[in-house]
Amino acid sequence: MSKVILQGYIVVPDVDLIIIESELVIHKKLTKEEIGCLQFEVSQDPNNANRYNVYEVFIDQHAFDIHQLRVKHSNWGKVTINVERHYQITDK
């Protein structure tokens, strides 16, 4: 099976920056605890406070799909409803 890699960034509206920063701590913790998560990094861009760079690696498509489902039904999924997502997903 191939690893799944998601990389890119999100753009957070000004109005959502505080809640995103707060919820990101929990989101990172929960994701890193998921079975099949090999790497998970989300960090605020040093040159643009509204941009968060994202890099995720999951052991396979199934682990990635489970992650996506959990996120969809999580508080992170709710607070990021207005976020612009710019991702590239590949498998290796």
N, C-alpha and C positions, 0 to 999 in steps of 0.2 A: 504494500500500500504506500501511497505517496503522502508526504507531508503537505499540509495546506498552509500557505503563507499569505497573510493579508498585510499590505503596506499602503500607506498614504497619509491622509490627514482629515481632520474635521474642522469646520469653521463654526464657531459658537457665537451667536448674537450677543451683543453687550448685555442685554437684559438677563441672559441665562448664565453669565460667567461665574457668578458666586455659587449658584446651586450646582453647576457642573463641577467646579473645583471641589466642592464638598462631597458630592456623590462619587467622584472619581476614585477617592480613597477606597471606598467600599467596593466599587466595581473592579478595581485592580486586585484587591484581596480575594474576592469571590472567583474571579477568572483564574488567577494563579493556582487556586485550590482545585480547579476542575481536572478530572482525569483526562489526560491527553493534551493538556496545555504544556507546551515546551518553552514558550517564551511569550511574554506579554508586556509591551511597553507603550505607554501613552504619556507624552510630555508636552507641556506648553512650549511653543516655539519662542525662543529668546528674542526674536525680532518682531513678533506679532502676537499680542496677548489673546487674540481671538482664534488663533490656530493651534491645534494640538496634533502633533505628529504621532502616528500609530504604526506599530509593528507587532504582528502576532504570528506565532507558529504553533500549529496543532499537529499531533501525530498522524492524523488521517482525516478524511472527509467526514466520517461519522462524528469524531470528536468536535470538529468545527461546527457541524450542524447542531449538535447538542448545545454548544456554546451559544450559537445564534438564537436558538429557541429559548434558552434561559434568559438571555439579554432582552429578548422581545417582551417577556413577561416580568421583567424586573423593574425596580424603581429607576435604574439607569435608562432603560428603554423609554420610560415615561418622561424623564426630565430632558432627554436629548431629542425630543420630537421635532424641534425647530432647527436642529443642527444640520448643516450641509456636510455630506459625506463624500469624500473623494478617495476611493480605494481601488487598488488593483489586487486581485486574488489569483494566485498561481499555485500549482502543485509541483513538487519535486520529489 
